[in-house]
Amino acid sequence: MKLSTKEKNRLLNKYGKWAVVTGASSGIGLELSNLLASAGFNLVLNSRYFDKLEILANGLMKKYNTEVKIVAKDVSEEFSIDAILAACEGLEVGLLIQSAGFGTSGKLIHSDLKKELNMLQVNCAAVLKLNYHFAKRFAEERRGGIILLSSLVSFQGVPLASNYAASKAYVQSLAEGLSYEMKDHNVDVLAAAPGPVKTPFSERADMKMNMALSTSMIGVPILKALGRKSTVLPGLLTKLLIYSLDFLPRWARVRVMKSIMGKMTEHQNIFENTSDHLH
């Protein structure tokens, strides 16, 4: 899917000239980076993979004649947020997209505690830090937009992905609250909560995603929703799953998610717990 000329102009006029994208080298972050470059945004791109970022930046600059700065830092590391903020000094940044994330699958008791704590650092602490700094900046300038990558799993507990779902529930709740806090400052905040999506996480976390959407199907709906909604459920499958779960009590929704995750991870060894970054 591509952005219409009208939508490109809306985004650029409201949030340009620069956008910051974390987790930019693959998955949803990569798709959104391409869409923003096509709309005329200059970009500050972050992921932990320098080589991938360099290839992406060179490709975007050549194809769209846009300016791109890269920050190859793992957002879980100390001073990584400072490096991103330093790269933005003197730039007219009007849009922040946080798509970096970390996921695990498997029983929590069989997981590596250090990985689980690191996931909270990436999915929650780093998200809060960047939001804090850019929300203050945007509020002072009385313009800006923030997109947080939530998930279908954020709306209830999810067995076999308990900590990951909990971290995404934090992101969803943070975005919902901020969307109203920032209205008085003319700043738009959006939670994007996709369902199953074909990203490196599903491959590296060893999960079967037979019905997953491609990132090309959800990037445009996410950007179109910014400034119009506080939460977007990109993709028909996401909407169907959410609406079908809405009619169930919370305990029943957890059971449904247990069944779904069980099928996605049934080929794993029962003692295995896999994880990786979504950069």
N, C-alpha and C positions, 0 to 999 in steps of 0.2 A: 504494500500500500504506500501511496505517496501523498504528501501534503498538497492541498490545493494552493494556488497562488494567493487566494484570499486569506487562507489560514496562515500561510507563511508571513504575509504582511502583518496580520494581527499579532502573531507571536513576536516578530521583530520590533514592531512599533511599541508594544507593551513591555517587553522584557529585554530587548537588545541593549548593547551591542555584543556583550560577552556572556557566555554560559559556562558553568562549571559542571562537569560530569564525572562522578566517581564510578569505579567499576566499568570503565569505558572500553576496555579492549576486547570484550566479548559479550554475548548474550544481549539482554535488554539495553544495557548501557551502550553497547556498540551500535545497535539500531537507532537509539535516540541521538547519538552523536552524529550519525550520518544524516538523519532527518533535520537536525538543527543546522548543520553545515549547509544543507541544501536550501535552507530558509535564509541563509546569509549571516548566521551567527559566527563570530569568532569563538574559539573554544579553549578552555583549560581542561585538559583530560588527565584523569588519574587512574592508575591501576598499579599493581606491583610488578608488572611485566614491562620492562623498558623496551625490549625489542618489538613487542606487539604494539606498544604505544607509538613508537617511532614509525613503524610501517603504516599505522592508521593515520597518524598526523601527516606524513608525506602524501598519502593518497588523498586525504581530504583537501589539503592545500592545493594539490595539482588539479583535482576535479572541480573544486568549487571556488578556487582563488580566495580562500579564507585564511585567517591567521590562527595558528594553533600552538599552544604551549603545553608541554607535558610535564607531569609530576609523577615519577615512578617510585611510589612509596606504598607500602602496605599500611592501610589506615589503622591497623591494630598497634602499630609501632609508635613509640614515644616520638614526639616532634613531627609526625607525619602530617597532622592537621596544620601545624605551623608552616610546614613547607607549602601546603596548598594555599594557605592564606597569603604567604609571601609572594607566591606566583601571581596572585591577583592584585597586588598593590599597584595603584595607578590605573587600573582597568575599570571600565564602566560595566561591571558585572551586574546583570539583572535577573539571572536565572541560575538556580542550583538544582541539580538532579543527583540524588543519592541512590545509585543502583548497586554499589558495592555491597556484598553480603557474604555470609558464610553459612553452610548448612551441614547437617548430619542426618543420618538415618540409622535406625536400629534402637534397641532398648538402651535407655539411659544407664542402667547399671552395668552394661557391658562397654560403655564408652570410655574415652580418655578424658578425665576431668579437666586437664589443661586445655584440651581442644574445646570443651564445652564452655569454659570460662573465656577462652579466646573468642569464641563465637559471640558472646555477650559484649565483648570489647568492640568487635567489628560492627555487629548489627545494632547495638544500642548506644554504647558510650561514644563511639566515633560519630554516629548519626547526630547525637545530642550536641556534641561539640561544634560540628559544622553548622547545624541549625542555629545554635545560639549566636555564633558570630555573624552569619549571613542574615539572620532575621533582624538583628540589631542594625546592621548596615542598611538593609532594605527599608526598615522602619524610618530611619533617619532620612533616607532619600525619598520616602513615600512612593516607592515603586519596587516591584520585584515579584518573582515567583519561585516557589519551592515545590519540588516533586519528590516524595518519598516512596520507595518501593516496598509496599506491604505485600500481602499474599492472601490467597483464599484460606490458608491455614490460620490466619490471624483471628478468625471469628469464633473459634472454639478450640478446646484442647485436641491434640492430635497424637494418639499413641504411635510409637515408633519414630516420632519426630517431635517429642515433647518439648525439648528446650528450644529447638528451632521455631516451632509454632509460638511458643511463649515470647521469643524475641521479636517475632513479627507482630504479635499482639501489642507489644510496646510501641512499635513503629506506627501501627494503625491508630492507636489511642493518641499518640503524640501528634500525629498529623491532624486528626479530627479536632483536638483541642486548639492547636495552633491556627487552624483555618479560621476559627472565630476570633481568637486573640488578635490576629493580624489584620482583620478586616478594617479596623479603625485606622490602620496605617497604610491602607491601599496595597497590601501585599497578599498575593494569592498562595494558598497552600493546598496541595493535592496529595491524597494517598492513592496510589495505583495498586490495586489488589488483584493481580492476575491469577488464574488457575494454573493447571499444568502447562508449562512452557518448555520448549526444547532449548535448553541452555547447557553450558558445560557442567553445571551442577548436577543435572540428572544423569549425565554420563559418568562423571567422576565419583558421584555418590552412589553409583551402581544401582540406580532405580529405573524400572521400566516405565516409560512414559508413552504408551501406545496411542493415547488420545490427545497428546500434547499439541498445543498451538506453536507455530513458528513465531519468532520474534517479529517478523515482518508484518504479522497480522495484528499486533497489539501496540506498536509504537505510535502510530497515527492517532488511535483512539485516546491514548494517554495524553498526548500533547493537545488534542482538541478539547479535552476536558478541563485543562488548566484554566482557571479563571471563571469556570462555569459550574464546577462541582467541588465538593470537598473529598469525595471518594469516587473512583471510577473502577468498574469491573470490566476490563478490556477482554473482548472475545465472547462469542455466543456461549461456548462451553462454560466459561466462568460464570456467566449470568445464570445459566440453567442449574449449575451446581449450587450456587448461593440461594436462588429462589426455592429450589427443592428442599434445601436444608432449613430455610426460614420457618417452615410449617412444623418443624420437629422441636420438641423440648431439647434443652442443651445436652442432657445425658444421651439422648438418642443421636444427636449430631456427632457426639464423640464416638459413638459406636460405629456410625457410618464411616467416619474418617479412619477408624481403626481397620475397617474392612478394606478401604481403598489403599491405605498404606501397606496393609498386609499383602495385598496382591502385587504392589509395586516392589516389595522387598522380599517376596517369598523365596527367590532364588539365592538370597544371601545365607551364609552360615549364621546360625542363631546367635553365635557369640561375636559376630562381626559388627562393627560400627564404622561407617565410612563418612568422610567429610572432605570438604575442600572449599576454597573461596570461589565466589561467583565472578571474580574479575575476569 
